[in-house]
Amino acid sequence: MPTPHNEAKLGEIAKTVIMPGDPLRAKYIAENFLENAKLVNQVRGIFAYTGTYKGNEVTIMASGMGMPSMGIYCYELYKFYDVKNIIRIGSCGAYKPELKLFDIILADKVYSESNFALALNNEVCHVVNSNNDLNNAIKLASEKNAIPITSGNTVCTDFFDVYMEDFDKFLNRIPKDINPIAAEMEAFSLFCVAKYLDKKAACLMSVVDVANSSSKKASATAEERETGLNKMITLALESLEHL
């Protein structure tokens, strides 16, 4: 059933969706990794392609940037297209000096200062978990394909942290028990919606910025962010075998 944001017909979206933020990254994955990829949505330039990877049906669909955009698209996928699993793949900023550019991170818990959960279902919630089944599938694929990952808690922000007026004040507000290893901008809303609708969600990230207090030590270029994330993409796709 099409929605205001998705023109795909019922049956054109797979039960598992891999979700980059960037529509061009969705196009890149479909063209370079999938067999028999079919474009099933392009409303608002949010591309979705359904095809197969090593015989496993999968949809690659962009989420756009930020929690509100992710919240709309994942809600509609879960609620109206009966999607069971969503694996977000994206970029992140690393908060631990031992992490390097293009290291792959798997989120455990995600913390956010956002009131997304309050708006969704009147729940005061600022920490939400990923799904163990999906995380275990990703870890199995990591071991089988010798693609190293680092698991840990992450933070999800309403604003690109590079542009924050006082980055250190933000860090100091994060509860100590979270001890985040990285930050991004979409996973909290995805995990909240999955929890609310009794679905499954996970988040894989590749490091494209490395933070050291209020300064940046390293940053990937726009071109590297577009095409330099192949190991993470491969890991997400290889996890399909274990679902």
C-alpha positions as CSV (number, residue, x, y, z in Angstrom):
1,M,0.0,0.0,0.0
2,P,1.7,3.2,-1.1
3,T,2.1,6.0,1.5
4,P,2.6,9.7,1.0
5,H,6.4,9.0,1.1
6,N,6.7,5.6,-0.6
7,E,5.2,4.6,-3.9
8,A,6.2,0.9,-3.7
9,K,3.4,-1.6,-4.0
10,L,2.8,-4.3,-1.4
11,G,5.2,-7.1,-2.1
12,E,7.9,-4.9,-3.6
13,I,9.6,-4.3,-0.3
14,A,11.5,-7.2,1.2
15,K,11.2,-8.3,4.9
16,T,14.7,-7.1,5.6
17,V,15.7,-3.5,4.7
18,I,19.2,-2.2,4.7
19,M,19.0,1.6,5.2
20,P,21.7,4.1,4.4
21,G,21.0,7.7,4.9
22,D,22.1,8.9,1.5
23,P,19.9,8.1,-1.5
24,L,23.0,8.0,-3.7
25,R,24.5,5.4,-1.4
26,A,21.3,3.3,-1.8
27,K,21.7,3.6,-5.6
28,Y,25.4,2.7,-5.3
29,I,24.7,-0.5,-3.3
30,A,21.9,-1.6,-5.6
31,E,24.1,-1.2,-8.7
32,N,27.2,-2.7,-7.3
33,F,26.0,-5.4,-4.9
34,L,22.5,-6.6,-5.8
35,E,21.3,-9.0,-8.4
36,N,18.1,-8.1,-10.3
37,A,17.8,-4.8,-8.5
38,K,14.5,-2.9,-9.2
39,L,13.8,0.7,-8.3
40,V,10.6,0.6,-6.3
41,N,10.5,4.1,-4.8
42,Q,11.8,7.5,-5.8
43,V,9.3,9.8,-4.1
44,R,11.2,12.9,-2.8
45,G,14.4,11.4,-4.2
46,I,14.5,8.7,-1.5
47,F,15.5,5.8,-3.6
48,A,14.5,2.2,-2.7
49,Y,15.7,-0.8,-4.6
50,T,14.6,-4.5,-4.1
51,G,16.8,-7.3,-5.4
52,T,18.8,-10.3,-4.1
53,Y,22.2,-10.8,-2.6
54,K,23.5,-14.3,-2.8
55,G,19.9,-15.5,-3.2
56,N,18.5,-13.5,-0.2
57,E,15.9,-10.9,-1.0
58,V,16.6,-7.5,0.4
59,T,15.5,-3.9,-0.1
60,I,18.0,-1.0,0.1
61,M,16.2,2.2,1.0
62,A,17.5,5.6,2.0
63,S,16.3,7.2,5.2
64,G,17.5,10.8,4.7
65,M,19.3,12.7,7.5
66,G,18.2,13.0,11.1
67,M,15.7,11.3,13.4
68,P,12.5,12.8,12.0
69,S,13.3,11.6,8.5
70,M,14.3,8.1,9.7
71,G,11.2,8.0,12.0
72,I,8.8,8.5,9.1
73,Y,10.4,6.0,6.7
74,C,11.0,3.2,9.2
75,Y,7.6,3.6,10.7
76,E,5.9,3.2,7.3
77,L,8.2,0.2,6.4
78,Y,7.3,-1.6,9.6
79,K,3.7,-0.6,9.8
80,F,2.4,-0.6,6.2
81,Y,4.9,-2.9,4.3
82,D,5.3,-5.5,7.1
83,V,9.1,-5.2,7.2
84,K,10.6,-7.3,10.0
85,N,14.2,-6.2,10.1
86,I,15.9,-2.9,9.4
87,I,19.7,-2.6,9.5
88,R,20.8,1.1,9.4
89,I,24.2,1.6,7.8
90,G,25.8,4.9,7.9
91,S,28.7,7.1,8.9
92,C,29.6,8.2,12.4
93,G,32.0,10.3,14.4
94,A,34.3,8.3,16.7
95,Y,34.6,9.4,20.4
96,K,37.5,7.0,21.3
97,P,41.0,7.8,20.1
98,E,41.8,4.2,19.4
99,L,39.2,4.1,16.6
100,K,40.4,4.9,13.1
101,L,38.8,6.1,9.9
102,F,36.5,3.5,8.3
103,D,36.5,1.2,11.4
104,I,33.1,-0.4,11.7
105,I,30.9,0.1,14.8
106,L,27.9,-1.9,15.8
107,A,25.6,-0.1,18.2
108,D,24.4,-1.8,21.5
109,K,22.5,0.9,23.3
110,V,21.8,4.4,21.9
111,Y,21.4,7.5,24.0
112,S,19.7,10.7,22.8
113,E,18.6,14.0,24.4
114,S,15.8,14.0,21.9
115,N,12.1,13.9,22.8
116,F,11.4,11.6,19.9
117,A,10.0,8.8,22.1
118,L,7.8,11.3,23.9
119,A,6.3,12.5,20.6
120,L,5.9,8.9,19.3
121,N,4.1,7.3,22.2
122,N,4.2,9.6,25.2
123,E,7.2,7.7,26.7
124,V,10.0,9.5,28.5
125,C,12.8,7.5,27.1
126,H,16.4,8.5,26.3
127,V,18.1,5.1,26.0
128,V,17.0,2.3,23.7
129,N,18.6,-1.0,22.8
130,S,19.3,-2.6,19.4
131,N,17.9,-6.0,18.7
132,N,20.0,-9.0,19.9
133,D,19.0,-11.3,17.0
134,L,20.1,-8.8,14.4
135,N,23.3,-7.9,16.3
136,N,24.1,-11.6,16.6
137,A,23.6,-12.1,12.9
138,I,25.9,-9.3,12.1
139,K,28.5,-10.7,14.5
140,L,28.3,-14.1,12.9
141,A,28.8,-12.4,9.5
142,S,31.8,-10.5,10.9
143,E,33.5,-13.6,12.1
144,K,32.8,-15.6,8.9
145,N,34.0,-12.9,6.6
146,A,36.9,-11.6,8.7
147,I,35.5,-8.1,8.8
148,P,36.3,-6.7,12.3
149,I,33.7,-4.7,14.2
150,T,33.7,-2.8,17.5
151,S,30.5,-3.0,19.6
152,G,29.5,-0.4,22.1
153,N,27.1,2.3,23.1
154,T,26.5,5.3,20.9
155,V,24.8,8.7,21.0
156,C,22.3,10.0,18.5
157,T,22.1,13.8,18.1
158,D,19.6,16.3,16.8
159,F,22.4,18.4,15.5
160,F,25.7,17.7,13.7
161,D,28.1,17.6,16.6
162,V,30.9,19.2,14.5
163,Y,28.9,22.4,14.5
164,M,28.0,22.5,18.2
165,E,28.9,25.7,20.0
166,D,30.5,23.8,22.9
167,F,31.2,20.1,22.2
168,D,32.6,19.5,25.6
169,K,29.4,20.6,27.4
170,F,27.5,18.1,25.2
171,L,29.9,15.3,26.2
172,N,29.6,16.2,29.9
173,R,25.8,15.9,29.7
174,I,25.9,12.3,28.5
175,P,25.3,9.9,31.4
176,K,28.6,8.3,32.5
177,D,27.3,4.8,32.2
178,I,26.7,5.3,28.5
179,N,30.4,5.9,27.8
180,P,29.7,6.3,24.0
181,I,32.2,5.2,21.5
182,A,30.6,7.1,18.6
183,A,27.8,9.4,17.5
184,E,25.4,9.6,14.6
185,M,21.9,11.1,13.9
186,E,19.3,8.4,13.1
187,A,19.6,5.2,15.2
188,F,17.6,6.4,18.2
189,S,14.4,7.0,16.2
190,L,14.8,3.7,14.4
191,F,15.3,1.7,17.6
192,C,12.3,3.6,19.2
193,V,10.0,2.8,16.4
194,A,11.1,-0.8,16.2
195,K,10.5,-1.2,19.9
196,Y,7.1,0.4,19.7
197,L,6.0,-1.8,16.8
198,D,7.7,-5.0,18.1
199,K,10.1,-5.2,15.1
200,K,13.9,-5.6,14.9
201,A,16.5,-2.9,14.3
202,A,20.3,-2.7,14.3
203,C,22.8,0.0,13.3
204,L,26.2,-0.4,11.7
205,M,28.4,2.6,11.2
206,S,31.7,3.4,9.6
207,V,33.9,6.0,11.2
208,V,34.3,9.1,9.0
209,D,35.4,11.6,11.7
210,V,37.6,11.0,14.8
211,A,36.9,13.4,17.7
212,N,39.4,14.5,20.3
213,S,37.5,16.7,22.8
214,S,36.4,19.8,20.9
215,S,38.8,19.3,17.9
216,K,38.8,16.9,15.0
217,K,41.8,14.7,14.3
218,A,40.7,13.2,11.0
219,S,37.9,13.4,8.6
220,A,36.9,11.5,5.4
221,T,36.2,13.3,2.2
222,A,32.7,13.5,0.6
223,E,33.9,11.0,-2.1
224,E,35.2,8.6,0.5
225,R,31.9,8.8,2.4
226,E,30.1,8.0,-0.8
227,T,32.0,4.9,-1.9
228,G,34.6,4.1,0.8
229,L,32.2,2.1,3.0
230,N,32.2,-1.2,1.1
231,K,33.3,-3.3,4.0
232,M,30.4,-2.1,6.1
233,I,28.0,-2.6,3.2
234,T,29.3,-6.1,2.6
235,L,29.0,-7.0,6.3
236,A,25.3,-5.9,6.4
237,L,24.5,-7.9,3.3
238,E,26.4,-11.0,4.5
239,S,24.3,-10.9,7.7
240,L,21.2,-11.8,5.6
241,E,22.4,-15.4,5.6
242,H,22.1,-15.5,9.4
243,L,18.6,-14.0,9.8
